[in-house]
Amino acid sequence: MKSSRNARAAALLLAALGAGGGLATGQDRPESILPPGFNDPVQPAPAPTPAPAPVRPPASGAAPSASNPSGAVPPPPLPVAGTTPSPTPSATPTPVDLTAYELPAYARRSLADVGATTAESAGLSGSAFGRAGGRGIGTLMHELDAPLPSRWLSIALRRALMAQVETPAGINGADFAAERAWLLLRMGEADGARAVVQSVDVQDYSPKLFQVGMQAMLATGDPAGLCPMADPAIRVSGERGWRFARAMCAALGGKGPQSRALLREARRGMQRSVDTLLAEKVVGAAAGGAVTIEWAGVDRLTAWRYGLATATGVEIPDELLAGTRPQVAGWRATAPMLDSAARVTPANWAASQGVLSHAALVDLYAEVEAGDGQNSAARALGRDLRTLYGEGTVDERLALLRRIWDGGEGRRARYARQVLTARAATFVPPSAERAGDAPRLIGAMLTAGYDIAAARWWSAVPAASNGWAMLALADPRGRRWSAGDVDSYGDADADADPQRLKARMLLAGLTGLGRLPIDAAEQLAQPLGVRFGAENAWTRAIQAAADRGEGGTVLLLAAVGMQTPDWRGVPPEVLFHACRALRATEQEGVARMIAAEAIARL
């Protein structure tokens, strides 16, 4: 495995698996999630009772102390192109007197198992991440370079991160939720992150979960989501952002005079800027007022600016959006307060990553087509979809499908169009005369998991074709193959040739799925340059997790192995080990879809 991403994966595993079999953490301190000035100490108000003294962030790596019992630090910034910010680890939550907010004992949720959905819905057991090594699992989540190249791996990992599973030993349940939510945010899954944050009772939040909780609410454009957190958060954090949150929440609660007083206190000592104006706009919107936002002179988009602008309907300039990392497209694609026409462009990225399902993408284009927006290209595509699902001959449908597929600009947009047409592709009956369209038809069906419908094309696809390769990997019946079948598929010599890359992935996928005899795999591995026997920290870790039956850990480690922008950077050995471990943890369906996706997207 020669790629720099693999070197990163191995280094990450060595760090996570260090320290006496337990798992060590060592994250860098992040920048703040908030604009400059929002972390300056708040000056005491001239009132009989001064504002609580802020808790200052410790130096990187500093331990909690009597003067700083929580070890709290500012939350992370909105991802900017070329950077990977992250929340800083915090100590075990400091006990806070939240008597006014305490739930009765029967209504409180345990930190022993945290999550927003059932483990069964994700195809996992309650101990999906194991019962030990929580600090190492947290490190892997914290350091993972998302987004991932695989749509299907992203979908499966999202389900695992959202599932209600046991909290491993060595990590606080609230911090475990925070790391999962932060990874979901970096994957573009803002709604999933919010759900995980809200699966913990506020009285049990750690400083880190307050930190990530603010990020999740801003990513979903929901300042009202900050309200349950604002008062308890301000007791463990000196961030000015929580003071602005209190002002906004008072306004949202109809407490105008209190809101204005809190707003004056929050911005004391600060110059008026787009950041304070956005908070004022939330307060003003709640009170029926009006605040004008000007972006002149703003050089970057922070989470504060993104979240409050989105919540209040302020249009963000394209040049500021262009400077953010790609997962922000996932946040925008699922933002219900944005016009459907504005969500279409980020929806291509979101669909290719699994943030949007096939059905959600079709619904979005239908909404655009039925509306009066100005996105003429999206409306035209919506009309094509309406025609595609209407009456027409098979040849007419196929011609329309070709036009939709060919209309995408770039690899990601073309793949998003396959997601868009997944169900429509099932309407085309198998035929040898249509074999030339089989790869894209099969690839489209498999984006939505229509493996049984795709398998109908066995009788029509030529042997050793791309359509045959996808079916060989995705076939739910699990038929076995010989060395000759794989050898005839990849006959190109150049390492960078797409067909040779696909042949290597086919070999790795079939071997990992147990569909190719081991002697046949070994026979083909050397000429194709695949080293199944190579070992490193990552291969040993994913095999050990599979042996323990930890399906969530296997998914996380598969993601660690695939830290690369697209499938061309994924080594076949990673696909082999990932498929084998997924199959061992009863996730063969996910493994089949991931392997077939490799052929479709290379």
N, C-alpha and C positions, 0 to 999 in steps of 0.2 A: 504494500500500500504506500505509494510514493507521494501522494498529494499532501500539500501543507495542511489541508483540513484534517487529514488523517493524523498528521503529527499533533495537531491541536487536540484531537479526540484522545490520542494516547496519553498526552500530557495531562489532560483533564482527568482521565481515569487514574493515572498515577497519583495525582493530588488527592482525589476523592477516596482512594483506597489506601492512603497512607496511614499514619498514626494508629498503630497497634490494632489493626483489624477494625477499629472503629473508623469513623470517617471524619476527616478534618475539613474545616472551612477556612477560606482565606480570600474573601472578596475585597476589591478595592472600594474606597469610599466613592459614592457617586456624587455628581453635581446635584443641585437642588432641582426638584420638579418645577419650582416656581421661578418667576422672573427676578432679576437683580433687585435687591432691596427688601424682598419678601421674607428673608431670613435674618434681617437685622433685628436686634433686640427691640422689642416694643417699649417705648418710653412710658413710665407710669403715668396714668391719667391723674390730673389734679382733682382727686376726689377723696373723701374720707377713707375709703378702702382702696389701696393701690392695686393695680393689676398683678396677678401672680408672676413671680420672677420666672423668666424663661429658662428652659433646660438647654444648655449649649451643647452642640455636638462635640463628642470627644475626638481626639486625634485618631487617625486611622489605626485600628488595632488596639485602641485603648480599652481597658476593662472598665466596667461600671464601678463607680465609687460612691462615697457618701454624698458628695456634692452633685453627682450625676448618676443616680441609682438605676436609671433605665438604659443608659447608653444610647439614647435615641439620637437619630441623625435625620437630616432633611431627606424627603423622598426624591426619587430620580427624575431627570428631565424627560421631556418628550423626545423619543428617538429622533436623532438627526442623521442625515445620510453620512455613512462612514463611521458612526459611533455605535457602541453598544452599552448604554447606561444600564445600571442595575441598582436595586435597593441594597442598602448596607445591612449586614446582619446586626441583630439587636440581641440583648440579653433576654433572659426569661422575663416575662412581663412584670412590671412593677405593680404591686397591689394598689388599686385606686379605689377610693370610697365612692361608689356609684349607687348608693342606697336608693336614690330616687329612680334609678333605671333598672333595678334588679327585678328579674322575673321570679315567680314562685318556683320552688324546686322542681315541681312536676313538669314545668314548661321549659326548663333550661336544657340546652343541647350540650352533649358531652364533647370535650376536645379529644376524646379517645378515638373517635371516628368522625371525620369531617368531610363534607362534600355536598354538592347540590343535586346530584342524581344518584340513582342506585348503582351499585357495582354490577349487578346483573345486567342492567341496560347497556353497560359497556363491555359485556362479555368477560367480566373479571370476578375474582373472589374478593372478599373483604380484606384479605391480606395481600393485595395486589403489589404493594411495594415492600413487603416483608415486615417482620416484627422487630428488626434491629437495623442499625446503620442509618438512622434518620438524618444525621448531619451530612453524611455522604450523599444521600439522595437529594437533600436540599442543595448541596453544592452543585450536583449535576444539573438540576433544574435552573439554578441561579446563573450558571456559566454557559448554558446551552446557547449557541448562536442561531437564533431563529430569525426568519422563517426557514422552513425546511424545503427541500426540492420536491418531495413526494406529497401529492394531495391526499392519498389514502393513509399514509403514515401520520400526516397532520390530523386527519379526522379521528383516527384511532387514539392518538395521543391526547387530543382534546377530550374525548370521552373518558379516558383514564384520569386526566387531571381534574375533571369535574365530578368524578364518582365519589360516593361516600365510602371511604376505605379507612382501615385502621391506621392511626398515626404511629409510625415506627418509633421505637425507642431512640432516645438521643436528640429529639427535636420537640419543641413545644407545638401543640396542635394548632395554635393560632399562627405560629411562624410557618408551619407546614402548609397551611392554607395560603399564606402570603406568597410563598415561593411558587406555588401552583398557579395562583392568580397572576403573578408577575410574568411567568412564562406564557400563560395564555394571552396576556396583553401583547407580548413580543411576537406571538404567532398571529396577531390580528384579531383575536377572539375576545373582543371587549365585553360582549354580553356574558360569555362564559366566565370571564374573570370577575365580573360584578356578582354573578350568582355564587361563586365560591367565597368571595369576601362576605357576602350576606348570609352564608351558611353558618357563620360563627356569631354567637351572641356578642353584642358590642361590649358588654361588661367583661368579656374574656379576651378582648383584643390585646395584642402585644404592640409595642411601638412600631414594629415592622408592618403589622397588618393595618394599623392606622395609615402608615406611609403608602402602602400599596392600595388601600381602600380609597384614598383621595385620587390616586392615579386612575383607578377603575371608574370612579364616578365621572371624572373629567373625560376619560376616553369615551364614555357613553353619553356625554353631553348632558349630565343629570346633576346639577348642583343640589337639587333637593335630596339626592342620595347621601350628601354629606351631613345632613341634619342630625341623624342619630349619633354620628361620630363626633360632631364638633365640640360639644362641651367636655366629654371625657378626653378627647384628643388634646385639648388645650392644656390639660393637667399634666401631660407627659411630654409635650412638645412646645417649644418656644416659637414655632413657625407662625409668621404673620398670616399665612394663608388660612389657618384655622380661625383666626379672628375675623377675617373677611367672611369666612363661611358662616360664622355666627350671625353676622349682620344680614347676609343673604337669607339665611333660614328664618330669621325673625320677620323679614319682609314677606317671605313665602307663607309664613304663619299668620299674616295679617296684623303684625305688631309694628306699625309704621314708625311711631316715635322711638321705640326701642331700637329698631333697625337703624334709623338715622344716627342715633347716639353711638351704637356699636360701630357703624361705618366710620364716623369721625375718629373714634378711638383707634380703629384698625389702621387708618392711613396717617396717623399722627407721625410727623417727621418725614413723610414720603412726599416726593414730588408727584404731581398729577401726571399720569401716563396712561397708555392704552390698557395696562394691567388693572389699575385702580378704576378706570372708566368702565371696563367690562364688569367688574364687581358692582359698580354703581348701576350699570344697565340691568343687571339681574334684580337689584333692589328696586330700580325704577319700573321695570316691567311688572313686578309684583304689585307695585303701588299705582300703576297706570301712568307712570312718568315716561320720559323719553330722554335718551342719552345718545349722542352721535359718536360713532367710533371711526377714527381716521387711522389708517395703517402707515401713513407716511413716516419714514424714519425707523420703522420696525424691521429688524434684520433677521429675525428667526421666530419660529413658531414654537412656543412652549406648550406644555400640556394645559397650563392655566388658560392661555389665550385660546387654544383650540377648544377646550371644553366649554368655556363660557360663551365664546362666539357661536359655537354650534347650538348651544342651549337657547340663545336669544335671537337666532336667525340672522346673525351678522355674517355677511359673505367674506370668506377668507381669500385673499389674493392668491392666484395660482402660483406665483413665484415663491410664496412662503410654503405652500403645500409641497412644492417640488423639492424643497430642502429637507423634508422629513424622510424617515426610513419607510420602507414599503408597507409595513404592517398597518400604518395609518390608513391605507386604502381599505383594509378590512374594517376598521372602525367606521369609516365614512359609508361604506357599502351597506352597513346594517343600522345606520342612524335614522330612525323613523322621522325625525324632525326635518331632515333634508328632503328636498324635492326629488321625486323619482328620477327625473332627467339628470340631476346632479350626481346620483348614485350609480349611474350606468357605467361610467368610465372606471371608477374604483371597483365595480362589481366584477370586471374581468379578472383582476388580480385575486379578489376574494373567492371567486368560483374556482380558479386554478389551484388555490390553496385549500379548498374544502371549507372555507368560512361560510360560503353560500352553497346550498345544495342545488341540484338540478331544478327541483320544483321552485325554490325561492328565486332562482335566476329567471325562469320562465315567467313567474308572477311579476317580477320587476319589469320585464320588457312589455308584458301585457298592460301594466299600469301606465308605462310611458306611452304606449300606442293609444290608449284610451284617453290620455290627458291632453292638455293643450300646451305642453312644453315646447321649447324651441330646438331641442336636440333632434334634428330631422333625420340623421343617420340612424339613431336609436329607434325612432318611430317607424322608419322604413323596415328595420329588422323586426320590430314588433309585428308589423303587417305581414311580413314573410312568415313569421311563426304562426300567425292566425291562419294563413293560407295552408301552411304545412299540416296543421291539425284539422283542416276542413276536408272536404271531399276533393278527390283528385286521383288520377291514375298513379300506379307505382312509379312509372317513368317521370311523371311530373313531380312527384314528391322527391325523387332522387335528384332531379335537376335542381330543385330548390335547395336541397341539402348541400349539394356541391357549391352552390352560390353562397350559402351562409358560411360554409367552411372556408372557402377561398377569400372571404371578405375580411378575415382577421389580419391585422398588421402585427407581425412578430409571432414568435413561438408561443408565448404565453396567451396572447389573444386568440390564436388559432385553437389552442387547447381549450380555452374557455368556451369557444363555440361548439366544441365537441360536448362539453358538459351541458350546454344549452340545448343540444339536440339529442340527448341521451334517449328519451322515450320515443321521439319521432323516428329514431333509427330502428327501433323494434318493429315499425310498421312495414319495413321493406323486407319482403320474403327472400330467403336464400335462393340464389340462382347462379350457375356457372357464368352466365352472360354478364353478371354484375360483379364478378370476382375482383375486378380492378378497384371497386369501391369498398370491398370487404374490410381492408385494414381500418379505414376511417369509420365505417359503420360499427365494427366490433369495438374499436377504441372508444367511440361515443357511448355505446351501451355499457361498457365496463366502467366508465366514469361514475355511473349511478349504481353499479353493482348488478346490472342485469346479466348475470353470467349464464343463466339458463337460456334466455333469449339469444345471447351471443352464440351459445353452443349449437344452435340450429344451423350455423354456417359451416359445420364440419364437412358436410357433403359438397360444399361449393368452393372452399378455399384450396388453392394449389398447395402441395407439400412444399415445405421449406420457404413459404412466403411469410410476410410480416403478420398477416391475419392468422396463419397457422400457428406462429410462435405465440401470439397472445392467447389463442385458444388453448394451446398446450399448457400454458401456465395457469390460466383462469378456470379451466374445466373443473366443475365441481365433482365430477366422477373420478378424477385423479388417475387417468390412464397413464401408463408407463411408456417410456421411449428408449430408443437405442442410441449408441454412439453415432451411427450413420445418419440418423434423423437430424441431430444437432450439427454434425460435420457438414452436411449438405446445405445447411442454412447460412453458415458464415464462411465464405470462401474468399473474402477480401484479405489483403496482406497488410495494408497500412494501419498502424495502431489507431490513428485518428479517424479512420473511415467509419461512417455511421453504422454500416452493416456489420463491421467487425465488433464495434462496441455492443451492438444488439446481440450478436452471437455470444459474446462473453457474458452478458446479462442473462441470456437464455440458459446457458450452461449453469451459471450460478443459481438461478431461480429453480430450475428443474432439480438440481442436486439438493438444494436446501429444502425443497418440498418433498424429497424422497421419490421423485418420479423418474430418476435416471440411476441405474445401477452404479455403485461406487467404482467398479472397475472401468466402466465406460467413462465416468467423470474424470478419473485419473488419466485415462487414455487421451482425452481431449484437452485437459487443463494445460499441459505444457505448450503445445502449439498455439493455444489461444492466450498464453501468458497469464493464466489464473493460478494463484497459489493457495489452494484450499488448506494446506497444512501449516501456513505461516501463523505464528502466535504472537500476541502482545497483550498488554494489560486489558485492552478492550475485548478481544476475543475471549479471554479467560473470564472476564466479568460477565459478559452476556451469556456464556455457556453456564456459568455458576448460577446466575439468576434463573435460567431455564430449568436447571436441575432442581432448584428450590420451588419451582412453580410460581414464580413471581411475575405475573403477566404485565403488571404496570411497570416494573423495573425493566423488563425486556423491551417494552415499547420505548421507554426513556433512553435506554442504551442504544437501541436501533437509531434513534434520533441523534444521539451523540456521534454515531458513526457516519451520519449523513449530513454533516454540517458543511454544506456547499450550496452555491446559488442555484444550480440546476443539475439534472441527472447526469450530464456529461462529466461531472466531477466525482460521482459516486463509484468507488472501486467495486468490481464484481464480488470480491471477497466479503465486503460488507453486506451486500444483498444476500449472499449465501448464508452467512451466520445469522442475519436477521430473520430470514425465512425459516431456518432450522429451529431457532429459538422460539419464534412465534408458533410454529407448528407444535413444538413440545409443550407449550402453555395453552393449547386448545384455541389458538387464534389463527388457524389455517386459512380461514376466509380472508382475513386481513392480509396475510402473507401472499395469497394468490393475487389479490388486487394490486398490491404493491409491485410484485414482480411483473405483472402484465403492463402496469403503468410505465415501467422502465422501457419496454419495447415501444409503447405508444408515443413516448415523449422524447426519445433519443433521435 
